[in-house]
Amino acid sequence: MHNQYSAQLAFIDEQRCIGCALCLKACPFDAILGTSQLMHSVIKSYCTGCKLCIQPCPVDCIEMRENPEYSEAIKADEYKQDRKDFASASKQRLQLRKLRLESRSQVVHAARQQSKASMADKLAELKRLQEKS
């Protein structure tokens, strides 16, 4: 799928990217692909040109570039449904991202609670063993 709806797209200079993953966290549309300690790339068909990925980059390897597929003609009424579809797909990716982050947060919270309970059990067992001695 090509992106003809955003006048500008984010571009990551992969030679300068240090893989910090801060841009991944900043992009609300999951338009950046990569993982910690590895270079990142922009999924052009997902990028909305929001520029939220630029500020958190510590090495300034992200810049906005003109989208060669963008045309002012896309603003015509005949493309209204196409624009709506792109906006709808972007909103859906945003919602899925929010759900994924909430789910991850819940899993981490549950793991921490389980770890605390386990530690409390181990401390209680240690205390019982000390009292027996």
C-alpha positions, 0 to 999 in steps of 0.5 A: 500500500502506498501513502499518497495522503501525507505531504511529508514522511519521516525518514531515518538515516540508518547509518546514524541510528543507534537503536535507542527505540525512543522513536518507536515509543513516540510514534502513535501509529506504529509506523516505525519498525525496529527493536532496541539496539538495532536500526529502525526504518519507517513504514511509509504507508503508515506514516502520517507525517505527524513529526512526533518521532523527531524530538525524542531522537538523541542523535537527530537521525530522523528528518521529514522529507517530501512524499513523492507520491503525494499530490494536491489532487488527493484533496479533491472530492473524488478521493474523499473515501480514500482519505477516510479509509487512510484516516480510519486505518491510522486510527485503528493502528492507534487503538491497537497500539493503545490496547497492546501497551495497556495489556503489556502494562497489566502483564508487567504489573501482574508479574511484579505482584507475583514476584512480591508475593513470592519474595514474601513467601521466601522471607516468611520461610526463612524466618520460620527456619531461623526461629527453629534454629 
